[in-house]
Amino acid sequence: MQRMAMLAALSLGACATLPPPAPEPHVTVEITDLSLTTVSGRAVLRQRVAAAAHLFCRLHGAEFTPIESREDPWYCPDMMRSEIMHGMTPSTRRAYAIARREAGLRGRDL
């Protein structure tokens, strides 16, 4: 019985010394300073989304991208663009879509 109590105490002691898990990487884009009603403001929004997606992928792409998708250079940027757009308001998403059209982008281009 004493052995069981000792093993339980050791197990609890080992669990108490583990460091907290590292926070998951997160991607954000600052847009509060942009005027999304202008062509130049929308262009900057599009550039910031592309830059944030590419930076995130450069730093965390290996841990984020599934092994079967690592040969696809667009997988991580596509997913990050989707993640960024998920956090946007509907009006900001519309402005981003307009910015992509204004830049002549189609498909996977950021």
Summary of the structure (lengths in Angstrom):
residues: 110
radius of gyration: 21.8
end to end distance: 64.0
largest distance: 75.2
contacts: 247
relative contact order: 0.14
helix: 63%
strand: 0%
